[in-house]
């Protein structure tokens, strides 16, 4: 259990409503080291190597993940925020869609379907019926 789990536990305590709103898998994905590295690689491939640029792009990608920005608007947002050329912003957005958003969406759908199947296959509770007790102890 690394920093990631500690951060999630801390966030759960500090912001319980956030965890009711978003699936834990999405939160873990957004906070993962792998996702951070993937975003950094996308930036580096597009000649963005400054830490503050990478952080800003990661911030906006995270906003897309949590529904604060539409993924269709990502390229225009990062173009304006980072003063990027339109073609670079579009390339970053397209690569992010292919490498991050689409696979995550498929995984979340699959996870949701599996949870639904498990829930549907779980034995249903039958209503309790009470019968009159026919057994009587003899009274001495």
MDTraj code that builds the backbone (N, CA, C; nanometers):
import mdtraj as md
import numpy as np

residues = "UNK UNK UNK UNK UNK UNK UNK UNK UNK UNK UNK UNK UNK UNK UNK UNK UNK UNK UNK UNK UNK UNK UNK UNK UNK UNK UNK UNK UNK UNK UNK UNK UNK UNK UNK UNK UNK UNK UNK UNK UNK UNK UNK UNK UNK UNK UNK UNK UNK UNK UNK UNK UNK UNK UNK UNK UNK UNK UNK UNK UNK UNK UNK UNK UNK UNK UNK UNK UNK UNK UNK UNK UNK UNK UNK UNK UNK UNK UNK UNK UNK UNK UNK UNK UNK UNK UNK UNK UNK UNK UNK UNK UNK UNK UNK UNK UNK UNK UNK UNK UNK UNK UNK UNK UNK UNK UNK UNK UNK UNK UNK UNK UNK UNK UNK UNK UNK UNK UNK UNK UNK UNK UNK UNK UNK UNK UNK UNK UNK UNK UNK UNK UNK UNK UNK UNK UNK UNK UNK UNK".split()
xyz = np.array([
    [0.0839, -0.1189, 0.0000],
    [0.0000, 0.0000, 0.0000],
    [0.0880, 0.1248, 0.0000],
    [0.0816, 0.1967, -0.1091],
    [0.1664, 0.3142, -0.1223],
    [0.0933, 0.4417, -0.0897],
    [0.1528, 0.5490, -0.1362],
    [0.0951, 0.6823, -0.1149],
    [-0.0462, 0.6921, -0.1709],
    [-0.0679, 0.6241, -0.2820],
    [-0.1977, 0.6298, -0.3495],
    [-0.3108, 0.5879, -0.2563],
    [-0.2945, 0.4766, -0.1852],
    [-0.3982, 0.4286, -0.0947],
    [-0.4172, 0.5224, 0.0231],
    [-0.3084, 0.5758, 0.0739],
    [-0.3183, 0.6705, 0.1849],
    [-0.3949, 0.7938, 0.1394],
    [-0.3655, 0.8424, 0.0209],
    [-0.4348, 0.9598, -0.0315],
    [-0.5834, 0.9328, -0.0484],
    [-0.6174, 0.8158, -0.0988],
    [-0.7577, 0.7821, -0.1193],
    [-0.8295, 0.7722, 0.0142],
    [-0.7670, 0.7085, 0.1117],
    [-0.8290, 0.6977, 0.2440],
    [-0.8498, 0.8355, 0.3060],
    [-0.7512, 0.9219, 0.2910],
    [-0.7624, 1.0580, 0.3440],
    [-0.8758, 1.1334, 0.2735],
    [-0.8809, 1.1194, 0.1412],
    [-0.9869, 1.1851, 0.0649],
    [-1.1246, 1.1326, 0.1035],
    [-1.1355, 1.0014, 0.1270],
    [-1.2640, 0.9428, 0.1669],
    [-1.3154, 1.0061, 0.2952],
    [-1.2235, 1.0289, 0.3895],
    [-1.2628, 1.0887, 0.5174],
    [-1.2996, 1.2357, 0.5018],
    [-1.2216, 1.3066, 0.4197],
    [-1.2419, 1.4503, 0.4042],
    [-1.3575, 1.4857, 0.3103],
    [-1.3830, 1.3989, 0.2106],
    [-1.4850, 1.4293, 0.1093],
    [-1.5710, 1.3063, 0.0795],
    [-1.6494, 1.2599, 0.1756],
    [-1.7274, 1.1386, 0.1529],
    [-1.8286, 1.1508, 0.0384],
    [-1.8835, 1.2691, 0.0160],
    [-1.9824, 1.2843, -0.0912],
    [-1.9184, 1.2653, -0.2288],
    [-1.7925, 1.3007, -0.2409],
    [-1.7195, 1.2810, -0.3669],
    [-1.7157, 1.1328, -0.4025],
    [-1.6949, 1.0486, -0.3028],
    [-1.6848, 0.9047, -0.3253],
    [-1.8214, 0.8412, -0.3504],
    [-1.9269, 0.9095, -0.3122],
    [-2.0604, 0.8611, -0.3450],
    [-2.0961, 0.8982, -0.4883],
    [-2.0349, 1.0040, -0.5397],
    [-2.0646, 1.0536, -0.6735],
    [-1.9897, 0.9770, -0.7822],
    [-1.8632, 0.9422, -0.7571],
    [-1.7794, 0.8802, -0.8590],
    [-1.7368, 0.7396, -0.8184],
    [-1.7255, 0.6494, -0.9161],
    [-1.6802, 0.5134, -0.8848],
    [-1.5368, 0.5149, -0.8324],
    [-1.5095, 0.4299, -0.7363],
    [-1.3760, 0.4218, -0.6782],
    [-1.2722, 0.3926, -0.7856],
    [-1.3066, 0.3096, -0.8823],
    [-1.2124, 0.2749, -0.9896],
    [-1.1686, 0.3988, -1.0666],
    [-1.2608, 0.4907, -1.0905],
    [-1.2279, 0.6145, -1.1609],
    [-1.1337, 0.7003, -1.0768],
    [-1.1606, 0.7105, -0.9495],
    [-1.0769, 0.7906, -0.8600],
    [-0.9366, 0.7314, -0.8524],
    [-0.9291, 0.5998, -0.8359],
    [-0.7986, 0.5333, -0.8315],
    [-0.7221, 0.5564, -0.9613],
    [-0.7933, 0.5478, -1.0742],
    [-0.7312, 0.5695, -1.2048],
    [-0.6747, 0.7107, -1.2150],
    [-0.7545, 0.8090, -1.1757],
    [-0.7122, 0.9490, -1.1859],
    [-0.5902, 0.9781, -1.0984],
    [-0.5808, 0.9105, -0.9835],
    [-0.4704, 0.9356, -0.8911],
    [-0.3492, 0.8459, -0.9144],
    [-0.3601, 0.7529, -1.0075],
    [-0.2526, 0.6544, -1.0232],
    [-0.1259, 0.7138, -1.0846],
    [-0.0164, 0.6543, -1.0462],
    [0.1139, 0.6921, -1.1000],
    [0.1189, 0.6619, -1.2496],
    [0.0558, 0.5539, -1.2902],
    [0.0534, 0.5142, -1.4312],
    [-0.0164, 0.6200, -1.5168],
    [-0.1284, 0.6723, -1.4677],
    [-0.2000, 0.7769, -1.5413],
    [-0.1154, 0.9038, -1.5502],
    [-0.0513, 0.9396, -1.4407],
    [0.0349, 1.0588, -1.4410],
    [0.1480, 1.0424, -1.5428],
    [0.2063, 0.9239, -1.5470],
    [0.3156, 0.8982, -1.6412],
    [0.2652, 0.9005, -1.7850],
    [0.1468, 0.8462, -1.8073],
    [0.0876, 0.8469, -1.9424],
    [0.0646, 0.9893, -1.9896],
    [0.0110, 1.0729, -1.9027],
    [-0.0121, 1.2140, -1.9380],
    [0.1203, 1.2833, -1.9666],
    [0.2207, 1.2590, -1.8832],
    [0.3531, 1.3189, -1.9049],
    [0.4100, 1.2744, -2.0394],
    [0.3936, 1.1472, -2.0727],
    [0.4442, 1.0968, -2.2011],
    [0.3741, 1.1630, -2.3190],
    [0.2439, 1.1821, -2.3083],
    [0.1687, 1.2505, -2.4145],
    [0.2227, 1.3923, -2.4326],
    [0.2481, 1.4596, -2.3224],
    [0.3008, 1.5967, -2.3290],
    [0.4395, 1.5994, -2.3929],
    [0.5248, 1.5089, -2.3476],
    [0.6621, 1.5047, -2.3986],
    [0.6633, 1.4745, -2.5486],
    [0.5772, 1.3839, -2.5936],
    [0.5669, 1.3529, -2.7368],
    [0.5287, 1.4764, -2.8175],
    [0.4622, 1.5710, -2.7521],
    [0.4191, 1.6939, -2.8181],
    [0.5075, 1.8133, -2.7828],
    [0.6280, 1.7826, -2.7394],
    [0.7315, 1.8845, -2.7101],
    [0.6957, 1.9772, -2.5942],
    [0.6115, 1.9300, -2.5034],
    [0.5802, 2.0052, -2.3821],
    [0.6541, 1.9365, -2.2681],
    [0.7598, 2.0007, -2.2208],
    [0.8440, 1.9356, -2.1203],
    [0.8493, 2.0094, -1.9875],
    [0.7945, 2.1299, -1.9843],
    [0.7964, 2.2055, -1.8590],
    [0.6969, 2.1447, -1.7614],
    [0.7399, 2.1338, -1.6365],
    [0.6547, 2.0710, -1.5342],
    [0.5203, 2.1410, -1.5205],
    [0.5199, 2.2742, -1.5237],
    [0.3930, 2.3465, -1.5073],
    [0.2986, 2.3230, -1.6251],
    [0.3521, 2.3024, -1.7457],
    [0.2672, 2.2710, -1.8611],
    [0.2028, 2.1327, -1.8448],
    [0.2848, 2.0369, -1.8047],
    [0.2361, 1.9002, -1.7851],
    [0.1300, 1.8981, -1.6749],
    [0.1542, 1.9719, -1.5665],
    [0.0570, 1.9779, -1.4569],
    [-0.0754, 2.0389, -1.5024],
    [-0.0687, 2.1443, -1.5827],
    [-0.1915, 2.2080, -1.6321],
    [-0.2702, 2.1136, -1.7227],
    [-0.2000, 2.0427, -1.8090],
    [-0.2685, 1.9487, -1.8971],
    [-0.3285, 1.8352, -1.8140],
    [-0.2539, 1.7850, -1.7174],
    [-0.3064, 1.6793, -1.6287],
    [-0.4301, 1.7293, -1.5544],
    [-0.4264, 1.8531, -1.5094],
    [-0.5399, 1.9141, -1.4402],
    [-0.6638, 1.9130, -1.5292],
    [-0.6477, 1.9538, -1.6551],
    [-0.7616, 1.9602, -1.7471],
    [-0.8097, 1.8201, -1.7864],
    [-0.7185, 1.7266, -1.8013],
    [-0.7582, 1.5882, -1.8306],
    [-0.8386, 1.5324, -1.7134],
    [-0.7943, 1.5621, -1.5924],
    [-0.8669, 1.5178, -1.4730],
    [-1.0058, 1.5804, -1.4691],
    [-1.0163, 1.7050, -1.5100],
    [-1.1476, 1.7703, -1.5161],
    [-1.2396, 1.6998, -1.6152],
    [-1.1833, 1.6518, -1.7242],
    [-1.2643, 1.5753, -1.8194],
    [-1.3098, 1.4452, -1.7534],
    [-1.2177, 1.3767, -1.6854],
    [-1.2509, 1.2496, -1.6204],
    [-1.3665, 1.2643, -1.5224],
    [-1.3707, 1.3771, -1.4522],
    [-1.4744, 1.3976, -1.3513],
    [-1.5892, 1.4861, -1.3992],
    [-1.5966, 1.5060, -1.5304],
    [-1.7124, 1.5726, -1.5887],
    [-1.7181, 1.7234, -1.5733],
    [-1.6077, 1.7857, -1.5385],
    [-1.6063, 1.9319, -1.5259],
    [-1.5879, 1.9992, -1.6624],
    [-1.5254, 1.9256, -1.7542],
    [-1.5050, 1.9727, -1.8911],
    [-1.5509, 1.8603, -1.9835],
    [-1.6174, 1.8938, -2.0923],
    [-1.6526, 1.7933, -2.1920],
    [-1.5248, 1.7532, -2.2649],
    [-1.5122, 1.6236, -2.2933],
    [-1.3894, 1.5801, -2.3600],
    [-1.3755, 1.6433, -2.4981],
    [-1.4869, 1.6798, -2.5599],
    [-1.4825, 1.7477, -2.6893],
    [-1.4213, 1.8876, -2.6780],
    [-1.4245, 1.9445, -2.5583],
    [-1.3727, 2.0794, -2.5368],
    [-1.2266, 2.0812, -2.4880],
    [-1.1699, 1.9647, -2.4643],
    [-1.0350, 1.9591, -2.4082],
    [-0.9336, 2.0325, -2.4943],
    [-0.9350, 2.0106, -2.6251],
    [-0.8336, 2.0745, -2.7097],
    [-0.8437, 2.2273, -2.7045],
    [-0.9650, 2.2815, -2.7091],
    [-0.9776, 2.4280, -2.7052],
    [-0.9388, 2.4839, -2.5685],
    [-0.9690, 2.4091, -2.4619],
    [-0.9330, 2.4554, -2.3273],
    [-0.7815, 2.4596, -2.3113],
    [-0.7132, 2.3509, -2.3499],
    [-0.5674, 2.3520, -2.3319],
    [-0.4989, 2.4447, -2.4311],
    [-0.5596, 2.4644, -2.5470],
    [-0.5047, 2.5600, -2.6437],
    [-0.5024, 2.7004, -2.5833],
    [-0.6147, 2.7387, -2.5228],
    [-0.6246, 2.8719, -2.4628],
    [-0.5418, 2.8836, -2.3351],
    [-0.5552, 2.7860, -2.2465],
    [-0.4888, 2.7913, -2.1161],
    [-0.3366, 2.7890, -2.1260],
    [-0.2851, 2.7101, -2.2208],
    [-0.1405, 2.6965, -2.2326],
    [-0.0842, 2.7730, -2.3514],
    [-0.1726, 2.8442, -2.4211],
    [-0.1320, 2.9211, -2.5378],
    [-0.0592, 2.8313, -2.6393],
    [-0.1238, 2.7184, -2.6713],
    [-0.0673, 2.6210, -2.7651],
    [-0.1206, 2.6444, -2.9050],
    [-0.0452, 2.5942, -3.0021],
    [-0.0977, 2.5929, -3.1383],
    [-0.2149, 2.4960, -3.1430],
    [-0.3109, 2.5272, -3.2280],
    [-0.4327, 2.4473, -3.2368],
    [-0.4018, 2.3017, -3.2717],
    [-0.3095, 2.2783, -3.3647],
    [-0.2790, 2.1411, -3.4063],
    [-0.2175, 2.0591, -3.2924],
    [-0.1373, 2.1215, -3.2090],
    [-0.0768, 2.0512, -3.0952],
    [-0.1840, 2.0187, -2.9912],
    [-0.2688, 2.1159, -2.9616],
    [-0.3779, 2.0926, -2.8653],
    [-0.4697, 1.9806, -2.9134],
    [-0.5001, 1.9796, -3.0425],
    [-0.5855, 1.8745, -3.0978],
    [-0.5178, 1.7381, -3.0923],
    [-0.3872, 1.7354, -3.1182],
    [-0.3132, 1.6092, -3.1130],
    [-0.3105, 1.5547, -2.9703],
    [-0.2892, 1.6419, -2.8736],
    [-0.2898, 1.6005, -2.7324],
    [-0.4273, 1.5460, -2.6961],
    [-0.5301, 1.6148, -2.7373],
    [-0.6674, 1.5727, -2.7077],
    [-0.6981, 1.4378, -2.7725],
    [-0.6592, 1.4209, -2.8983],
    [-0.6850, 1.2958, -2.9702],
    [-0.6088, 1.1799, -2.9055],
    [-0.4836, 1.2014, -2.8722],
    [-0.4031, 1.0969, -2.8088],
    [-0.4594, 1.0614, -2.6721],
    [-0.5026, 1.1620, -2.5980],
    [-0.5626, 1.1387, -2.4665],
    [-0.6901, 1.0563, -2.4801],
    [-0.7691, 1.0859, -2.5810],
    [-0.8912, 1.0080, -2.6076],
    [-0.8557, 0.8619, -2.6331],
    [-0.7569, 0.8392, -2.7174],
    [-0.7197, 0.7025, -2.7556],
    [-0.6556, 0.6242, -2.6414],
    [-0.5698, 0.6904, -2.5656],
    [-0.4899, 0.6201, -2.4647],
    [-0.5534, 0.6201, -2.3254],
    [-0.6306, 0.7235, -2.2948],
    [-0.6847, 0.7351, -2.1590],
    [-0.8366, 0.7204, -2.1558],
    [-0.9085, 0.8073, -2.2250],
    [-1.0541, 0.8115, -2.2110],
    [-1.1240, 0.6858, -2.2618],
    [-1.0941, 0.6449, -2.3844],
    [-1.1635, 0.5282, -2.4420],
    [-1.1391, 0.4003, -2.3621],
    [-1.0130, 0.3655, -2.3318],
    [-0.9916, 0.2440, -2.2517],
    [-1.0573, 0.2508, -2.1141],
    [-1.0530, 0.3671, -2.0509],
    [-1.1144, 0.3818, -1.9190],
    [-1.2659, 0.3640, -1.9282],
    [-1.3261, 0.4242, -2.0286],
    [-1.4713, 0.4127, -2.0458],
    [-1.5108, 0.2659, -2.0660],
    [-1.4353, 0.1945, -2.1490],
    [-1.4639, 0.0520, -2.1708],
    [-1.4508, -0.0256, -2.0407],
    [-1.3466, 0.0046, -1.9641],
    [-1.3250, -0.0651, -1.8370],
    [-1.4363, -0.0354, -1.7373],
    [-1.4779, 0.0900, -1.7284],
    [-1.5852, 0.1265, -1.6362],
    [-1.7178, 0.0621, -1.6772],
    [-1.7459, 0.0577, -1.8074],
    [-1.8685, -0.0082, -1.8545],
    [-1.8647, -0.1561, -1.8200],
    [-1.7506, -0.2192, -1.8444],
    [-1.7355, -0.3614, -1.8147],
    [-1.7529, -0.3859, -1.6653],
    [-1.6920, -0.3012, -1.5846],
    [-1.7028, -0.3131, -1.4391],
    [-1.8471, -0.2960, -1.3935],
    [-1.9165, -0.1980, -1.4505],
    [-2.0564, -0.1727, -1.4162],
    [-2.1436, -0.2910, -1.4574],
    [-2.1178, -0.3454, -1.5759],
    [-2.1939, -0.4616, -1.6222],
    [-2.1712, -0.5817, -1.5313],
    [-2.0456, -0.6035, -1.4905],
    [-2.0142, -0.7149, -1.4006],
    [-2.0828, -0.6978, -1.2656],
    [-2.0829, -0.5744, -1.2131],
    [-2.1506, -0.5479, -1.0860],
    [-2.3000, -0.5738, -1.0993],
    [-2.3576, -0.5327, -1.2124],
    [-2.5004, -0.5542, -1.2351],
    [-2.5308, -0.7036, -1.2443],
    [-2.4463, -0.7789, -1.3162],
    [-2.4668, -0.9234, -1.3274],
    [-2.4597, -0.9898, -1.1901],
    [-2.3596, -0.9480, -1.1106],
    [-2.3464, -1.0048, -0.9763],
    [-2.4692, -0.9718, -0.8925],
    [-2.5155, -0.8498, -0.9017],
    [-2.6315, -0.8061, -0.8247],
    [-2.7566, -0.8823, -0.8694],
    [-2.7724, -0.8978, -1.0029],
    [-2.8883, -0.9682, -1.0563],
    [-2.8859, -1.1173, -1.0236],
    [-2.7659, -1.1751, -1.0158],
    [-2.7576, -1.3185, -0.9898],
    [-2.7622, -1.3504, -0.8406],
    [-2.7492, -1.2509, -0.7586],
    [-2.7550, -1.2716, -0.6138],
    [-2.8956, -1.3156, -0.5769],
    [-2.9065, -1.4182, -0.4944],
    [-3.0417, -1.4673, -0.4603],
    [-3.1290, -1.3556, -0.4035],
    [-3.2491, -1.3511, -0.4563],
    [-3.3451, -1.2503, -0.4096],
    [-3.4012, -1.2935, -0.2749],
    [-3.4249, -1.1982, -0.1905],
    [-3.4852, -1.2279, -0.0606],
    [-3.6327, -1.2563, -0.0810],
    [-3.6772, -1.3592, -0.0176],
    [-3.8200, -1.3904, -0.0234],
    [-3.8890, -1.3229, 0.0926],
    [-4.0119, -1.2803, 0.0704],
    [-4.0830, -1.2179, 0.1819],
    [-4.1055, -1.3221, 0.2922],
    [-4.0907, -1.2783, 0.4122],
    [-4.1114, -1.3684, 0.5250],
    [-4.2601, -1.3911, 0.5450],
    [-4.2934, -1.5152, 0.5685],
    [-4.4337, -1.5435, 0.5990],
    [-4.4378, -1.6068, 0.7375],
    [-4.5301, -1.5654, 0.8135],
    [-4.5429, -1.6170, 0.9491],
    [-4.6634, -1.7092, 0.9558],
    [-4.6382, -1.8306, 1.0073],
    [-4.7468, -1.9262, 1.0266],
    [-4.7790, -1.9306, 1.1746],
    [-4.8997, -1.9595, 1.2032],
    [-4.9402, -1.9732, 1.3419],
    [-4.8671, -2.0930, 1.4000],
    [-4.8113, -2.0747, 1.5158],
    [-4.7353, -2.1791, 1.5819],
    [-4.8300, -2.2891, 1.6298],
    [-4.8134, -2.4094, 1.5711],
    [-4.9013, -2.5214, 1.6086],
    [-4.8433, -2.6009, 1.7251],
    [-4.7203, -2.5822, 1.7555],
    [-4.6576, -2.6588, 1.8627],
    [-4.6917, -2.5949, 1.9971],
    [-4.7334, -2.6732, 2.0919],
    [-4.7659, -2.6259, 2.2254],
    [-4.6985, -2.7143, 2.3287],
    [-4.6429, -2.6536, 2.4271],
    [-4.5858, -2.7284, 2.5419],
    [-4.7005, -2.7691, 2.6352],
    [-4.6974, -2.8882, 2.6808],
    [-4.8023, -2.9256, 2.7774],
    [-4.7860, -2.8466, 2.9084],
    [-4.8948, -2.8047, 2.9635],
    [-4.8921, -2.7309, 3.0881],
    [-4.9163, -2.8309, 3.2002],
    [-4.8306, -2.8351, 3.2979],
    [-4.8437, -2.9285, 3.4089],
    [-4.9301, -2.8734, 3.5187],
])
top = md.Topology()
chain = top.add_chain()
for i, resn in enumerate(residues, 1):
    res = top.add_residue(resn, chain, resSeq=i)
    for name in ("N", "CA", "C"):
        top.add_atom(name, md.element.get_by_symbol(name[0]), res)
traj = md.Trajectory(xyz[None], top)
